[in-house]
Amino acid sequence: MTPQYVVVSVGSTALTSSQVTLLGPLHIAVVQGNLPAVHRLVNLFHHGGRELDIYNNLRQTPLHLAVITTLPSVVRLLVMAGASPMALDRHGQTAAHLACEHRSPSCLRALLDSAAPGTVDLEARNYDGLTALHVAVNTECHEAVLLLLERGADIDAVDIKSGRSPLIHAVENNSLSMVQLLLQVGAPPRPVAHPLLCP
């Protein structure tokens, strides 16, 4: 049986304003924050042998939507039920990138706490070459930066487009508080030579 889809307009707090997207029932339950419905649908997916990492027409999985709509309890349920924390959206972003982009340390914590050991690569780059730490620095989400570093993110990771570290991004963004935070937690004050960028 083919899954049924409906077109739903999602408000500005959920995704971008006036965005209309094609969603399946699990996507809809997630966007509505309906935890009991999400739980029932996850059970149906498992019973039918279906994966939870289904994409809508914007290449978002239910887990992506749970993060974007800042629903840590739904993030936890989906990850514990087998949703992949490393599934990529249309911009190459993982759920960790999205949690940082949307300034949601609670979703980031739910993701990292619920994922099986070794299933979240904090050094994964999106299509702009940024790690989740770069994204957290660029959105000035201090709590996410500290959480990522606590969980082993590389403070010296360079983006793969320009070779800039999170500290250099903070300097270029004129974010004094982020520069101070990164220096306090051990970021080297001088750029680290990167083998791909140096002759």
KEKOL-257909 format. One record per residue (C-alpha): residue number from 0; residue in one letter; x, y, z. Coordinates in nm, 3 decimals. Example, Ala and Ser with C-alpha at 12.3 -4.5 7.8 and 13.67 -1.06 7.14 Angstrom:
% KEKOL-257909
0 / A / 1.230 / -0.450 / 0.780
1 / S / 1.367 / -0.106 / 0.714
END
This chain:
% KEKOL-257909
0 / M / 0.000 / 0.000 / 0.000
1 / T / 0.133 / 0.344 / -0.095
2 / P / 0.157 / 0.594 / 0.194
3 / Q / -0.092 / 0.879 / 0.178
4 / Y / 0.039 / 1.234 / 0.176
5 / V / -0.127 / 1.569 / 0.226
6 / V / -0.013 / 1.923 / 0.168
7 / V / 0.018 / 2.117 / 0.491
8 / S / 0.108 / 2.480 / 0.547
9 / V / 0.347 / 2.501 / 0.841
10 / G / 0.361 / 2.819 / 1.055
11 / S / 0.667 / 3.037 / 1.091
12 / T / 0.764 / 2.888 / 1.427
13 / A / 0.787 / 2.541 / 1.278
14 / L / 0.975 / 2.598 / 0.954
15 / T / 1.022 / 2.904 / 0.736
16 / S / 0.722 / 3.135 / 0.705
17 / S / 0.465 / 3.060 / 0.435
18 / Q / 0.638 / 2.734 / 0.352
19 / V / 0.413 / 2.468 / 0.208
20 / T / 0.542 / 2.114 / 0.195
21 / L / 0.433 / 1.760 / 0.119
22 / L / 0.419 / 1.559 / 0.440
23 / G / 0.338 / 1.202 / 0.533
24 / P / 0.150 / 1.109 / 0.851
25 / L / 0.464 / 1.075 / 1.063
26 / H / 0.592 / 1.414 / 0.947
27 / I / 0.253 / 1.568 / 1.032
28 / A / 0.240 / 1.412 / 1.379
29 / V / 0.593 / 1.540 / 1.448
30 / V / 0.522 / 1.896 / 1.331
31 / Q / 0.209 / 1.901 / 1.545
32 / G / 0.412 / 1.782 / 1.845
33 / N / 0.166 / 1.497 / 1.895
34 / L / 0.385 / 1.256 / 2.094
35 / P / 0.120 / 0.981 / 2.132
36 / A / 0.054 / 0.985 / 1.755
37 / V / 0.427 / 0.977 / 1.682
38 / H / 0.464 / 0.681 / 1.916
39 / R / 0.175 / 0.492 / 1.749
40 / L / 0.308 / 0.565 / 1.400
41 / V / 0.660 / 0.455 / 1.497
42 / N / 0.512 / 0.125 / 1.620
43 / L / 0.323 / 0.086 / 1.291
44 / F / 0.639 / 0.157 / 1.092
45 / H / 0.829 / -0.105 / 1.292
46 / H / 0.546 / -0.358 / 1.258
47 / G / 0.545 / -0.302 / 0.881
48 / G / 0.925 / -0.325 / 0.857
49 / R / 0.956 / 0.036 / 0.736
50 / E / 1.242 / 0.274 / 0.815
51 / L / 1.175 / 0.598 / 0.998
52 / D / 1.411 / 0.799 / 0.775
53 / I / 1.157 / 0.891 / 0.510
54 / Y / 1.199 / 1.223 / 0.333
55 / N / 0.942 / 1.484 / 0.244
56 / N / 0.979 / 1.688 / -0.075
57 / L / 1.218 / 1.927 / 0.105
58 / R / 1.441 / 1.630 / 0.195
59 / Q / 1.355 / 1.644 / 0.564
60 / T / 1.306 / 1.337 / 0.777
61 / P / 1.071 / 1.329 / 1.076
62 / L / 1.380 / 1.366 / 1.297
63 / H / 1.484 / 1.681 / 1.110
64 / L / 1.137 / 1.826 / 1.167
65 / A / 1.143 / 1.734 / 1.536
66 / V / 1.470 / 1.926 / 1.573
67 / I / 1.354 / 2.224 / 1.366
68 / T / 1.035 / 2.252 / 1.570
69 / T / 1.239 / 2.214 / 1.893
70 / L / 1.067 / 1.905 / 2.031
71 / P / 1.332 / 1.721 / 2.239
72 / S / 1.089 / 1.452 / 2.358
73 / V / 1.005 / 1.366 / 1.996
74 / V / 1.376 / 1.375 / 1.904
75 / R / 1.445 / 1.129 / 2.186
76 / L / 1.160 / 0.896 / 2.082
77 / L / 1.262 / 0.892 / 1.714
78 / V / 1.632 / 0.835 / 1.778
79 / M / 1.565 / 0.559 / 2.031
80 / A / 1.327 / 0.400 / 1.778
81 / G / 1.598 / 0.390 / 1.511
82 / A / 1.587 / 0.720 / 1.322
83 / S / 1.933 / 0.799 / 1.189
84 / P / 2.099 / 1.102 / 1.348
85 / M / 2.325 / 1.119 / 1.040
86 / A / 2.053 / 1.148 / 0.773
87 / L / 2.124 / 1.455 / 0.559
88 / D / 1.878 / 1.724 / 0.461
89 / R / 1.898 / 1.906 / 0.127
90 / H / 2.180 / 2.125 / 0.263
91 / G / 2.382 / 1.829 / 0.386
92 / Q / 2.293 / 1.902 / 0.746
93 / T / 2.256 / 1.632 / 1.008
94 / A / 2.018 / 1.661 / 1.303
95 / A / 2.309 / 1.799 / 1.509
96 / H / 2.369 / 2.076 / 1.253
97 / L / 1.998 / 2.161 / 1.259
98 / A / 1.984 / 2.172 / 1.639
99 / C / 2.270 / 2.423 / 1.633
100 / E / 2.123 / 2.624 / 1.345
101 / H / 1.791 / 2.654 / 1.529
102 / R / 1.963 / 2.729 / 1.861
103 / S / 1.814 / 2.429 / 2.037
104 / P / 2.060 / 2.284 / 2.286
105 / S / 1.775 / 2.082 / 2.439
106 / C / 1.724 / 1.898 / 2.107
107 / L / 2.099 / 1.858 / 2.066
108 / R / 2.123 / 1.704 / 2.414
109 / A / 1.825 / 1.474 / 2.346
110 / L / 1.990 / 1.365 / 2.020
111 / L / 2.331 / 1.298 / 2.174
112 / D / 2.191 / 1.128 / 2.485
113 / S / 1.956 / 0.901 / 2.286
114 / A / 2.188 / 0.796 / 2.004
115 / A / 2.377 / 0.470 / 2.025
116 / P / 2.750 / 0.514 / 2.089
117 / G / 2.940 / 0.591 / 1.770
118 / T / 2.633 / 0.680 / 1.562
119 / V / 2.676 / 1.059 / 1.571
120 / D / 2.977 / 1.198 / 1.388
121 / L / 3.034 / 1.546 / 1.531
122 / E / 3.296 / 1.611 / 1.264
123 / A / 3.052 / 1.561 / 0.975
124 / R / 3.045 / 1.858 / 0.740
125 / N / 2.739 / 2.006 / 0.573
126 / Y / 2.749 / 2.117 / 0.209
127 / D / 2.901 / 2.449 / 0.321
128 / G / 3.188 / 2.255 / 0.478
129 / L / 3.085 / 2.331 / 0.837
130 / T / 3.073 / 2.102 / 1.138
131 / A / 2.791 / 2.132 / 1.393
132 / L / 3.039 / 2.326 / 1.611
133 / H / 3.093 / 2.583 / 1.335
134 / V / 2.714 / 2.621 / 1.304
135 / A / 2.672 / 2.662 / 1.682
136 / V / 2.945 / 2.928 / 1.683
137 / N / 2.788 / 3.110 / 1.387
138 / T / 2.445 / 3.116 / 1.556
139 / E / 2.608 / 3.218 / 1.887
140 / C / 2.452 / 2.929 / 2.078
141 / H / 2.691 / 2.905 / 2.373
142 / E / 2.515 / 2.611 / 2.537
143 / A / 2.535 / 2.406 / 2.217
144 / V / 2.905 / 2.493 / 2.177
145 / L / 2.980 / 2.374 / 2.530
146 / L / 2.774 / 2.057 / 2.485
147 / L / 2.947 / 1.970 / 2.157
148 / L / 3.290 / 2.024 / 2.309
149 / E / 3.194 / 1.817 / 2.615
150 / R / 3.093 / 1.535 / 2.377
151 / G / 3.421 / 1.543 / 2.188
152 / A / 3.380 / 1.788 / 1.901
153 / D / 3.714 / 1.911 / 1.767
154 / I / 3.764 / 2.273 / 1.873
155 / D / 4.025 / 2.312 / 1.597
156 / A / 3.813 / 2.163 / 1.316
157 / V / 3.844 / 2.364 / 0.998
158 / D / 3.565 / 2.420 / 0.752
159 / I / 3.649 / 2.255 / 0.423
160 / K / 3.576 / 2.559 / 0.206
161 / S / 3.804 / 2.818 / 0.364
162 / G / 4.001 / 2.629 / 0.629
163 / R / 3.871 / 2.847 / 0.912
164 / S / 3.834 / 2.716 / 1.266
165 / P / 3.533 / 2.792 / 1.487
166 / L / 3.742 / 3.061 / 1.660
167 / I / 3.816 / 3.235 / 1.329
168 / H / 3.442 / 3.221 / 1.244
169 / A / 3.365 / 3.386 / 1.580
170 / V / 3.622 / 3.659 / 1.513
171 / E / 3.485 / 3.723 / 1.164
172 / N / 3.130 / 3.738 / 1.306
173 / N / 3.246 / 4.004 / 1.559
174 / S / 3.113 / 3.784 / 1.838
175 / L / 3.325 / 3.885 / 2.135
176 / S / 3.136 / 3.659 / 2.377
177 / M / 3.188 / 3.356 / 2.151
178 / V / 3.558 / 3.441 / 2.102
179 / Q / 3.598 / 3.462 / 2.479
180 / L / 3.414 / 3.134 / 2.533
181 / L / 3.626 / 2.948 / 2.278
182 / L / 3.950 / 3.085 / 2.420
183 / Q / 3.840 / 2.990 / 2.773
184 / V / 3.776 / 2.630 / 2.669
185 / G / 4.110 / 2.594 / 2.493
186 / A / 4.088 / 2.713 / 2.134
187 / P / 4.437 / 2.801 / 2.014
188 / P / 4.466 / 3.177 / 1.963
189 / R / 4.661 / 3.129 / 1.641
190 / P / 4.530 / 2.943 / 1.336
191 / V / 4.635 / 2.581 / 1.313
192 / A / 4.809 / 2.483 / 0.988
193 / H / 4.587 / 2.252 / 0.789
194 / P / 4.753 / 1.996 / 0.556
195 / L / 4.501 / 2.057 / 0.276
196 / L / 4.560 / 2.431 / 0.279
197 / C / 4.937 / 2.450 / 0.325
198 / P / 5.188 / 2.361 / 0.050
END
